[in-house]
Amino acid sequence: MRDPLKMRGYWRASVREADEWREWRPATGPYRAGDLLEWGSITKGIVGTTAATLLDPNRPLSWYAPEYPNADYTIGDLVQHRSGLPRLPAGMGSNPLGQPYRATIGQPISAADAHPAGPRGTYCYSNIGYALLGVALDRVCGSWFDAATQCVLEPAGITSATIAPETERRILAPLWFGRAMRPWEFTGSPYAATGGVWSTFEDLCRYADWALQDVPEPGNRRVSWQQNGPSTWINGEVRAAGAIIASASGVTAVVHALDKAPHAPDKIAEALIRQTLLRARNRA
């Protein structure tokens, strides 16, 4: 089986053990210091935490957004992906190499797209659900991103995060003849709340630190994360980039990759954590 840590191409990784970050793979190639990379669905981490903090989890979406009068699933349902909503509107993900969110820029989420396709209470990962959380936060706070900045980004010490990155600062997968693969267009779309955040790699690590801190109510910082036994993680993949924050047994790995196979960052993070734990046992 191929060692994920010997994977070629463009990717960055850092590992935190105890109180120290160790840069495992530094910024090279397209990864220029101070430039911005895509979080993808890690964006849901800050949206879920903000919604869980500022909105009533037991109120239906229709209470915050009356344009969806039949949306009786709750804010808590949306945060936990248990609203019955599908992952994407019908036909949106049919061309993974295209621009699935371009048509949603400046457009509200339709009542038809906000209608469940399955039973409430059953887990079904839903980008529609998190876009609707953004709508609810817009109603209460004026802007979901401003609310997330006050609730998560500023407390975490993150200063570079944006949903409208400057073109020249974006870290993109190179193609040929100096061209780069264009990212999905989220700016101005309600789906920016599902995967539209960009930041420096260092600020992605700061989010990992903040979210994984032990606080009186740690769950609110990780309501959008996944857990399996001792492992806790949040990941995201967009058109030509992927990222993950993963933590297990006191070790945290942050990985970002460009133009890789699906779940490549996940495999790298898992290998990094295993290697770090093995080294710690060998030192003991």
Sine and cosine of phi, psi and omega as CSV:
sin_phi,cos_phi,sin_psi,cos_psi,sin_omega,cos_omega
0.00,0.00,0.73,-0.69,-0.06,-1.00
-0.92,0.39,0.68,-0.73,0.02,-1.00
-0.96,0.27,0.89,-0.46,-0.01,-1.00
-0.86,0.50,-0.46,0.89,-0.05,-1.00
-0.97,0.25,-0.15,0.99,0.08,-1.00
-0.98,-0.22,0.21,0.98,-0.01,-1.00
-0.90,0.44,0.76,-0.65,0.01,-1.00
-0.99,0.15,0.10,-0.99,0.05,-1.00
0.99,-0.16,-0.35,-0.94,-0.16,-0.99
-0.96,-0.27,0.91,-0.41,0.11,-0.99
-0.35,-0.94,0.43,-0.90,0.03,-1.00
-0.84,-0.54,0.49,-0.87,0.02,-1.00
-0.41,-0.91,0.62,-0.78,0.15,-0.99
-0.70,-0.72,0.49,-0.87,-0.02,-1.00
-0.81,-0.58,0.69,-0.72,0.08,-1.00
-0.92,-0.40,0.83,-0.56,0.06,-1.00
-0.79,-0.62,0.80,-0.60,-0.10,-0.99
0.86,0.51,-0.85,-0.52,-0.09,-1.00
-0.95,-0.32,0.40,0.92,-0.12,-0.99
-0.68,-0.73,0.75,-0.66,0.14,-0.99
-1.00,0.05,0.68,-0.73,0.08,-1.00
-0.85,-0.53,0.84,-0.54,0.02,-1.00
-0.97,0.24,0.91,-0.40,-0.06,-1.00
-1.00,0.05,-0.64,0.77,0.06,-1.00
-0.71,-0.71,0.92,-0.39,-0.15,-0.99
-0.98,0.19,0.01,-1.00,0.01,-1.00
-0.96,0.28,0.91,-0.41,0.08,-1.00
-0.64,-0.77,0.22,-0.97,0.02,-1.00
0.86,0.52,-0.79,-0.61,-0.02,-1.00
-0.92,0.38,-0.31,0.95,-0.05,-1.00
-0.98,0.18,0.99,0.10,0.02,-1.00
-1.00,0.03,0.67,-0.74,-0.01,-1.00
-0.85,0.53,0.74,-0.67,0.05,-1.00
1.00,0.04,-0.17,0.99,0.04,-1.00
-1.00,0.09,0.09,-1.00,-0.21,-0.98
-0.92,-0.38,0.69,-0.72,0.05,-1.00
-0.88,-0.47,0.33,-0.94,-0.06,-1.00
-0.99,0.14,0.69,-0.72,0.11,-0.99
-0.99,0.11,-0.41,0.91,-0.13,-0.99
0.85,0.53,-0.67,-0.74,-0.08,-1.00
-0.96,0.29,-0.04,1.00,0.20,-0.98
-0.88,0.48,-0.38,0.92,0.13,-0.99
-0.77,0.63,-0.59,0.81,-0.02,-1.00
-0.87,0.49,-0.41,0.91,0.03,-1.00
-0.88,0.48,-0.70,0.72,-0.02,-1.00
-0.98,0.21,-0.52,0.85,0.02,-1.00
-0.94,0.35,-0.71,0.71,0.01,-1.00
-0.89,0.46,-0.68,0.73,0.02,-1.00
-0.90,0.44,-0.68,0.73,0.00,-1.00
-0.90,0.43,-0.70,0.72,0.02,-1.00
-0.90,0.44,-0.67,0.74,0.00,-1.00
-0.92,0.40,-0.42,0.91,-0.03,-1.00
-1.00,0.04,-0.65,0.76,-0.16,-0.99
-0.98,-0.19,-0.33,0.94,-0.03,-1.00
-0.93,-0.36,0.39,-0.92,0.04,-1.00
-0.99,0.16,0.90,-0.43,-0.07,-1.00
-0.90,0.43,-0.31,0.95,-0.05,-1.00
-1.00,-0.08,-0.09,1.00,0.02,-1.00
-1.00,0.08,0.59,-0.81,0.06,-1.00
-0.95,0.32,0.42,-0.91,0.05,-1.00
-0.83,0.55,-0.60,0.80,-0.05,-1.00
-0.87,0.50,-0.42,0.91,0.03,-1.00
-0.92,0.38,-0.60,0.80,0.00,-1.00
-1.00,0.03,-0.53,0.85,-0.05,-1.00
-0.78,-0.63,0.99,0.11,-0.10,-0.99
-0.91,0.41,-0.18,0.98,0.08,-1.00
-0.93,0.36,-0.13,0.99,0.09,-1.00
-0.89,-0.46,0.95,0.33,-0.15,-0.99
-0.90,0.43,-0.38,0.93,-0.03,-1.00
-0.99,-0.14,0.11,0.99,-0.01,-1.00
-0.99,0.10,0.99,0.10,-0.05,-1.00
-1.00,-0.01,-0.02,1.00,0.13,-0.99
-0.94,0.34,0.48,-0.88,-0.14,-0.99
-1.00,-0.05,0.19,-0.98,0.11,-0.99
-0.86,0.52,-0.66,0.75,0.05,-1.00
-0.88,0.47,-0.63,0.78,0.07,-1.00
-0.86,0.51,-0.70,0.71,-0.02,-1.00
-0.90,0.43,-0.71,0.71,0.00,-1.00
-0.86,0.51,-0.65,0.76,-0.09,-1.00
-1.00,-0.03,0.14,0.99,-0.02,-1.00
0.85,0.53,0.67,0.75,-0.02,-1.00
-0.82,-0.57,0.47,0.88,-0.03,-1.00
-1.00,0.09,-0.28,0.96,-0.12,-0.99
1.00,0.01,-0.06,1.00,0.03,-1.00
-0.96,0.29,0.56,-0.83,0.05,-1.00
-0.96,0.27,0.11,-0.99,-0.02,-1.00
-0.89,0.46,-0.75,0.67,-0.06,-1.00
-0.62,-0.78,0.35,-0.94,0.14,-0.99
-0.87,0.50,0.45,-0.89,-0.04,-1.00
-0.83,0.56,0.79,-0.62,0.06,-1.00
1.00,0.05,-0.22,0.98,-0.10,-1.00
-0.92,0.40,-0.63,0.78,-0.08,-1.00
-0.99,-0.10,0.35,0.94,-0.09,-1.00
-0.96,0.29,-0.35,0.94,0.01,-1.00
-0.80,-0.60,1.00,-0.04,-0.08,-1.00
-0.91,0.42,-0.32,0.95,0.01,-1.00
-1.00,-0.04,-0.06,1.00,-0.01,-1.00
-1.00,-0.01,-0.41,-0.91,-0.01,-1.00
-0.87,-0.49,0.98,0.21,-0.15,-0.99
-0.90,0.45,-0.40,0.92,-0.09,-1.00
-0.99,-0.15,-0.08,1.00,-0.07,-1.00
-0.86,0.51,-0.67,0.74,-0.04,-1.00
-0.93,0.37,-0.25,0.97,-0.02,-1.00
-1.00,-0.02,-0.11,0.99,-0.03,-1.00
-0.91,0.42,0.81,-0.58,0.00,-1.00
0.97,0.26,0.11,0.99,-0.04,-1.00
-0.91,-0.41,0.64,-0.77,0.07,-1.00
-0.96,0.27,0.36,-0.93,0.11,-0.99
-0.95,0.31,0.78,-0.63,-0.07,-1.00
-0.96,0.28,0.39,-0.92,0.06,-1.00
-0.88,0.47,-0.54,0.84,0.02,-1.00
-0.91,0.40,-0.66,0.76,0.01,-1.00
-0.94,0.34,-0.42,0.91,0.02,-1.00
-1.00,0.08,0.10,1.00,-0.01,-1.00
-1.00,-0.03,0.78,-0.63,-0.03,-1.00
-0.87,0.49,0.54,-0.84,0.08,-1.00
-0.96,-0.29,-0.13,0.99,-0.02,-1.00
-0.60,-0.80,-0.01,-1.00,-0.05,-1.00
-0.95,0.30,0.63,-0.78,0.10,-1.00
-0.92,0.40,0.64,-0.77,0.02,-1.00
0.98,-0.19,-0.23,0.97,0.04,-1.00
-0.99,-0.12,0.73,-0.68,-0.05,-1.00
-0.92,0.40,0.79,-0.61,0.13,-0.99
-0.49,-0.87,0.94,-0.34,-0.05,-1.00
-0.84,0.55,0.81,-0.59,-0.16,-0.99
-0.68,-0.73,0.91,-0.42,0.16,-0.99
-0.93,0.36,-0.56,0.83,0.05,-1.00
-0.86,0.51,-0.69,0.73,-0.01,-1.00
-0.86,0.51,-0.67,0.75,-0.02,-1.00
-0.97,0.24,-0.50,0.87,0.14,-0.99
-0.88,0.47,-0.63,0.78,0.04,-1.00
-0.94,0.34,-0.54,0.84,0.14,-0.99
-0.88,0.48,-0.64,0.77,0.08,-1.00
-0.88,0.48,-0.64,0.77,0.05,-1.00
-0.88,0.48,-0.72,0.69,-0.01,-1.00
-0.89,0.46,-0.66,0.75,0.03,-1.00
-0.92,0.38,-0.59,0.81,0.09,-1.00
-0.86,0.51,-0.66,0.75,-0.03,-1.00
-0.91,0.42,-0.64,0.77,-0.09,-1.00
-0.99,0.10,-0.64,0.77,-0.19,-0.98
-0.92,-0.38,-0.14,0.99,-0.04,-1.00
1.00,-0.05,-0.59,0.81,-0.01,-1.00
-0.40,-0.92,0.82,-0.57,0.01,-1.00
-0.89,0.45,-0.58,0.82,-0.05,-1.00
-0.95,0.31,-0.62,0.78,0.08,-1.00
-0.89,0.46,-0.66,0.75,0.03,-1.00
-0.90,0.44,-0.68,0.73,0.02,-1.00
-0.92,0.40,-0.55,0.83,0.04,-1.00
-0.89,0.46,-0.71,0.70,-0.02,-1.00
-0.95,0.31,-0.57,0.82,-0.12,-0.99
-1.00,0.08,-0.55,0.84,-0.12,-0.99
-0.81,-0.59,-0.83,0.56,-0.19,-0.98
-0.90,0.44,-0.75,0.66,0.02,-1.00
-0.91,0.42,-0.73,0.68,0.07,-1.00
-0.86,0.51,-0.48,0.88,0.01,-1.00
-0.99,0.12,-0.07,1.00,-0.02,-1.00
0.98,0.21,0.37,0.93,-0.04,-1.00
-1.00,-0.04,0.84,-0.54,-0.06,-1.00
-0.89,-0.45,-0.25,0.97,-0.11,-0.99
-0.99,-0.12,-0.16,0.99,-0.11,-0.99
-0.89,0.45,0.64,-0.77,-0.02,-1.00
-0.40,-0.92,0.37,-0.93,0.14,-0.99
-0.93,-0.38,0.13,0.99,0.06,-1.00
-0.68,-0.73,0.93,0.36,-0.08,-1.00
-0.93,0.37,0.58,-0.82,0.11,-0.99
-0.90,0.43,0.69,-0.72,-0.09,-1.00
-0.81,0.59,-0.70,0.71,-0.09,-1.00
-0.96,0.29,-0.20,0.98,-0.01,-1.00
-0.99,-0.16,-0.07,1.00,-0.05,-1.00
-0.97,0.22,0.72,-0.70,0.10,-1.00
-1.00,-0.01,0.90,-0.43,-0.13,-0.99
-0.81,-0.59,0.42,-0.91,0.05,-1.00
-0.95,0.33,0.80,-0.60,0.01,-1.00
-0.96,0.26,0.56,-0.83,0.06,-1.00
-0.94,-0.34,-1.00,-0.05,-0.02,-1.00
-0.51,-0.86,0.39,-0.92,0.03,-1.00
0.79,0.61,0.62,0.79,0.05,-1.00
0.98,0.19,0.00,1.00,0.00,-1.00
-1.00,0.08,0.37,-0.93,0.04,-1.00
-0.82,-0.57,0.45,-0.89,0.04,-1.00
-0.95,0.32,0.82,-0.58,-0.02,-1.00
-0.93,0.36,0.71,-0.71,0.04,-1.00
-0.97,0.26,0.23,-0.97,0.13,-0.99
-0.88,0.47,0.57,-0.82,-0.01,-1.00
-1.00,-0.05,0.93,-0.38,0.00,-1.00
-0.93,-0.36,-0.45,0.89,-0.14,-0.99
-0.85,0.53,0.83,-0.56,-0.02,-1.00
1.00,0.02,-0.01,1.00,0.02,-1.00
-0.98,-0.21,0.57,-0.82,0.09,-1.00
-0.89,0.45,-0.31,0.95,0.01,-1.00
-0.98,0.18,-0.02,1.00,0.13,-0.99
-0.86,0.50,-0.48,0.88,0.02,-1.00
-0.94,0.34,-0.16,0.99,0.01,-1.00
-0.99,-0.16,-0.35,0.94,-0.07,-1.00
-0.10,-0.99,0.43,0.90,-0.16,-0.99
-0.99,-0.17,0.08,1.00,-0.06,-1.00
-0.99,0.12,0.62,-0.78,0.14,-0.99
-0.83,-0.56,0.50,-0.87,0.13,-0.99
-0.30,-0.95,0.06,-1.00,0.16,-0.99
-0.94,0.35,0.33,-0.94,0.06,-1.00
-0.88,0.47,-0.62,0.79,-0.01,-1.00
-0.89,0.46,-0.62,0.79,0.02,-1.00
-0.95,0.30,-0.47,0.88,0.13,-0.99
-0.90,0.44,-0.62,0.78,0.07,-1.00
-0.92,0.39,-0.58,0.82,0.04,-1.00
-0.91,0.42,-0.61,0.80,0.07,-1.00
-0.89,0.45,-0.65,0.76,0.05,-1.00
-0.85,0.52,-0.72,0.70,0.01,-1.00
-0.85,0.52,-0.75,0.66,-0.08,-1.00
-0.91,0.42,-0.74,0.68,-0.08,-1.00
-0.92,0.39,-0.50,0.86,-0.08,-1.00
-1.00,-0.06,0.04,1.00,0.06,-1.00
-0.91,0.43,0.55,-0.84,0.13,-0.99
-0.99,0.10,0.93,-0.38,0.00,-1.00
-0.77,-0.64,0.20,-0.98,-0.05,-1.00
-0.80,0.60,-0.57,0.82,0.04,-1.00
-0.81,-0.58,0.96,0.29,-0.09,-1.00
-0.91,0.41,-0.41,0.91,-0.05,-1.00
-0.88,0.48,-0.59,0.81,-0.03,-1.00
-0.89,0.45,-0.40,0.92,0.01,-1.00
-0.99,0.12,-0.22,0.98,-0.07,-1.00
-0.71,-0.70,0.47,0.88,-0.04,-1.00
-0.90,0.43,-0.39,0.92,-0.02,-1.00
-0.99,-0.15,0.07,1.00,-0.02,-1.00
-1.00,0.06,0.17,-0.99,0.07,-1.00
-0.91,-0.41,0.41,-0.91,-0.03,-1.00
-0.60,-0.80,0.66,-0.76,0.07,-1.00
-0.60,-0.80,0.98,-0.22,-0.06,-1.00
0.88,0.47,-0.80,-0.60,-0.03,-1.00
-0.99,0.15,-0.07,1.00,-0.09,-1.00
-0.99,-0.11,0.70,-0.72,0.05,-1.00
-0.77,-0.64,0.72,-0.70,-0.04,-1.00
-0.39,-0.92,0.30,-0.95,0.17,-0.98
-0.61,-0.79,0.70,-0.72,-0.05,-1.00
-0.67,-0.74,0.14,-0.99,0.01,-1.00
-0.29,-0.96,0.61,-0.79,0.05,-1.00
-0.72,-0.69,0.72,-0.70,0.05,-1.00
-0.86,-0.51,-0.37,-0.93,-0.19,-0.98
-0.84,0.54,-0.75,0.67,-0.06,-1.00
-0.64,-0.77,0.48,0.88,0.01,-1.00
-0.52,-0.85,0.42,-0.91,0.06,-1.00
-0.55,-0.83,0.47,-0.88,-0.02,-1.00
-0.52,-0.86,0.42,-0.91,0.07,-1.00
-0.48,-0.88,0.57,-0.82,0.29,-0.96
-0.90,-0.44,0.84,-0.54,-0.02,-1.00
-0.74,-0.67,0.62,-0.79,-0.02,-1.00
-0.65,-0.76,0.69,-0.72,0.06,-1.00
-0.38,-0.93,0.71,-0.70,0.10,-1.00
0.79,0.61,0.64,0.77,0.09,-1.00
0.99,0.10,0.08,1.00,0.01,-1.00
-0.89,-0.46,0.73,-0.69,0.03,-1.00
-0.87,-0.49,0.69,-0.72,0.08,-1.00
-0.84,-0.54,0.70,-0.71,0.11,-0.99
-0.87,-0.49,0.82,-0.57,-0.05,-1.00
-0.73,-0.68,0.67,-0.74,0.14,-0.99
-0.74,-0.68,0.68,-0.73,-0.05,-1.00
-0.69,-0.72,0.48,-0.88,0.03,-1.00
-0.91,-0.42,0.71,-0.71,0.14,-0.99
0.80,0.60,0.79,0.61,0.02,-1.00
-0.89,-0.46,0.21,-0.98,0.07,-1.00
-0.90,0.44,0.42,-0.91,0.04,-1.00
-0.80,0.60,0.67,-0.74,0.06,-1.00
0.94,0.35,0.22,0.98,0.06,-1.00
-0.86,0.51,-0.70,0.72,0.04,-1.00
-0.87,0.50,-0.58,0.81,0.01,-1.00
-0.88,0.48,-0.69,0.72,-0.01,-1.00
-0.92,0.40,-0.63,0.78,0.03,-1.00
-0.90,0.43,-0.71,0.70,-0.01,-1.00
-0.88,0.47,-0.69,0.73,0.02,-1.00
-0.87,0.49,-0.68,0.74,0.00,-1.00
-0.92,0.40,-0.63,0.78,0.02,-1.00
-0.89,0.45,-0.69,0.72,0.01,-1.00
-0.90,0.43,-0.70,0.72,0.02,-1.00
-0.88,0.47,-0.70,0.72,0.00,-1.00
-0.90,0.44,-0.66,0.75,0.00,-1.00
-0.91,0.42,-0.68,0.73,0.02,-1.00
-0.92,0.40,-0.62,0.79,0.03,-1.00
-0.90,0.43,-0.66,0.75,0.04,-1.00
-0.90,0.44,-0.63,0.77,0.01,-1.00
-0.90,0.43,-0.64,0.77,0.04,-1.00
-0.92,0.39,-0.60,0.80,0.01,-1.00
-0.93,0.36,-0.48,0.88,0.04,-1.00
-0.98,0.21,-0.42,0.91,-0.08,-1.00
-0.94,0.35,0.00,0.00,0.00,0.00
